[in-house]
């Protein structure tokens, strides 16, 4: 039994919940996929999958082993791709996706540097405050901010950002500065749905996690619109620290309730795990790691 082939078969079956679908993905027969997984279970001495005539599900041990197997297979792919990339030059179309404000402020300059270094690449930058489907929309790599739910993506952490509450000095003079999360009940609140899909904000209070549900005075799917409304005295908005850094620096906005902020959110590059790493992707990831420190947790 080839242990990597067996791991690959197990991961494919776990992701598709089907031996037949996994076999099609791996270009082997269903019986071969069954034999590989059975041999892996025998080697490990544990049951990884529960099989019935209608379904295939992970056991608790299988769920734990799945994450390890994915990391091992990704590391092997990375090693092979790295070796190939040494003799490959980035060329062709290369698509990067990022959130609107972060893309404009941080990713666009990085992409310009990348294209200057590799002139044979035709670059495309997609900016959107939504989760872009990389495979369906032909995106090579995306910047994601926040905890990822999709474990089928490879992840390269590049920094962190705070979630901050901001308001204009004029608004705070008019309505008073909130001292505790519950004080927000007396304020006009601005909801940016890209950060808070529901009208509820989470805080770290002395007694643990504290959530404040509210009726927003203004709702928008645009971070720029939410921040602009707060700057014009429309209320208190939750934003990511890099989004309001300039406004805070020039005094147009003030941060409130900083000691109750939830933990920072990770900033990461993500790309499909099943795809071979191209020379362009390898070069872009390497440049991002080398040239950028996207840490927005101070100040």
N, C-alpha and C positions, 0 to 999 in steps of 0.2 A: 504493500500500500504506500503510495506517495502521500506524505502527510499534508503537503500544501494542496494537492488535488482534493484530498478528503476534506480539508478545511473549506476550500472553495465550494465544494458540493454542499456541505452543511450550511454555509452562509447563504447560498443561493436558495436552498430549500426553505430555510428560515424566513428569508425575505419574501419569497413568493407563496409560502404556505402550501407548496405543491412540489412533488417530485417531478411530475411531468413538465411543469413550467421551468423548474430549475434545470432540467436536462436540456430543454430547448435553449436556454441561455448559455449553457456550457457546451452545447453542440455534442452531447453524448446521449446515450439511451437512458430511459428512466430506470431500467434495471441496473445500469452502471452507477447511476447516482445513488440508488438504494444500497448497492454494495459498498460504495465509498463511505457513506454515512454509517452504515452498520459496522464497518471495519474500524472507523474512528471511535464509535461508542465502545466497541470491544477493547480497543487499545486504552481508552481512558477509564474503562470500568464503570461508566455512568450512562444513564439514559438521557440523551439530549433532546429527543423529540417524542411526543405522544402521537401515535398514528391511529386513525380510525378510517373506516371506509369513506368518510366524507371530509375529513379535515386532517391537517397536520399542524400541531401547535408545539411551542417550546415548553420544556420543563423548566423549573426554576434554575437548575444547573445549566440547562441549555441556554437560557437567557444570559446568564453570567458569562458562559464560554463564548457566546456570540460576539460580545464586545471585544474580548481578547483576540478572537480569530480575525475580526475585521481589522484591528490594529496591526496584527502580524502580516496579513495579506497586503494592507496598504503600505507597510514598511518595505515589503519585498518589491511591490510595484514601484515605489519611490526609488529604491536602489537601482532597479533596472532602467527606469526612465532617466535617472541621473546619468547613468553610463551612456545611454543613447544621446542625451542632450549635449554631452561633451563634444560630439562630432556634428551636431545639428545647429543650424543658424535660424533664429526666429524669422519667419516669413508668413505671408498670407494674412487673412482677416482674423482679428482678435477682438473679442467683445467682452467688455467689463461692465458690470452693473453695480450701482451704489445708491444709497438714499440721496434725496435731492440736495439738502444743505451740505451734508458731509461730502457728497460727490463733488459739488461745486468748490468747496473750500479745500479739501484735502486730496481727493482722488484725481481730479482733473490735472493739478500740477504734477502729480506722480506719473500719470499717464503721458503727459507731455514729455517728461524726462525719459520715459521708456521709449517713446516713439523717436525721440532724438537719437537715442542710443542704437535703436534697431530700425533704420529707415525702410527696410523691406517689409515691415509690418503695416497693414492697413488697420487702424484702430477705430473702434466704435465704443462710445461711452453712453450707457443707458442709465438715466437718472429717474428714479421713481420711489415714492414712499409706500411701497408694497413689497411683498415677498415675490420676487421674480422666479419663475420656474426655469431653472438653468437649461434643462434638456429640451423642453418644449419651445423655449424662446431663443435657443441657439447661443446661450451665454457661456463663455469659457470660464469666467471667475466672477464672483460677486463679493462685495463687502456687506457683511451682516453685523448688525449691532443688537446684542441681546442673547439670551440663552437659546440655543438651537434645539428644535424638536426633531429635526430630520437627521437621524444618525447615519444615513446613507451618504452623507457628504463628508469629504475630507476638510479638515479645519486647520488653519494656520493663525493662531492668536497673534494680534499685533498691538493690542493696547486695551484701555478701558475708558469709560466716560461716566460721569456722574449724572444723576437725574436731579435737577434743581427746580425750585419754585422761584419765579421772578415776577416782579411788578415794577411799575414806574415809581420814582420818588413822589411824584404828584399824587398818584393813587394812594400810596401808603400814608401820606400826610392827611389825605381826606378820610381814609377809612381805618387808620391805625395798623401798626405792624402786628401780624399774628405771632403769638409766642409759643403756642402749642398747636398740633394738628387740628384739634377740635375747634379752635378759633376760626378755622376756614369756613365754618357754617355761616358766618356773618359777612362773608366776602363774595364778590363776583368772581367766578372761576372760569377759566378758559380751558377747554378740552381739545387737545390735539389727538385725534383718533389714531394716528400712526404710532403714538407712544402709549396711549391709554384708550384701547378700543371701547371700554365701558367707562361711565362716569364714576370712577372710584380710584383714589390714589392710596398707595401703600407707604407707610412710614415705619422707621425703626424707633420705637418708643421704649421707655424704661421697662415697661412690663412685657416687651416683646413686640411682635408685629401688630401694627395698628392700621386699620383701613378706614378711610373717610369716603363715604358715598355722598354725591352731591348732584344738584341740578345745575348744569352749566349755563352760564350767561351767554356763552359763545362756543360753538362747536365747529371745527374745521379739520379737513384731512391734510392741511398744509402747515408745516412747521413755521414757514415764513409768515403766514397769515396770523397764526396764533401769537407769535412773538411780536409782530407788528401791532396787533390789537393790545397786547400788554404794554408796549412802549407808549401807545397813545392813551394810556390810562384806563383801559377797558377792564382790567382786573388782574388776577394772579394766574399765571400759566405755568404748567410743568413742561420743561424742555430738557434737552441734553446739554451738558455744560459747554461743549464746543459750539453749539448753535447760538448761544447768547454771550459768548466770551467778548466779542467786540462791543456789544451794547452795554455790558457790565463795565467794561474798561472805560468807556466814555461817559458813564454815569447815567445812561438812558434807562437802565434797569438795575434793580437791586435784588440780591439773593436773600430769600427769607427761609426760616425753619431749616437752616443748613444742618443743625445737629440732629435732625430727625430724618435725614435722607436715607433711602434704602441703599443696599450695597451697589457699587458701580456695576455697569453692564459691560460685558466683554465686546471688543471690536475684533473682528476676524475676517480673513479671506476664506471663502468656501468654494469648492469645485467638486464635480461629480467623482465619486470613488471608483466607479466602473470604467472611467475613461482613462486611457493612457495619457500621461502628462506630456504635453507637447513642449517643444523648445521655447515657444513664446510664453506659455504658462510658467514654465520653470524660470525663465528670465524675469518675468513680471513679479513672481513671488519673491525671488532672490533680491530684486531691486527694492521691493517694499520693505523687506526685513532689514536690508542694508541702509536704506536712506530715510526711513520714516520711524518715528516713535509716536504712535497715536495714543498718548496717555493724557487724558483730560480729567484728572482727579484732584489736582491741586488748585488752590486759589478759589 
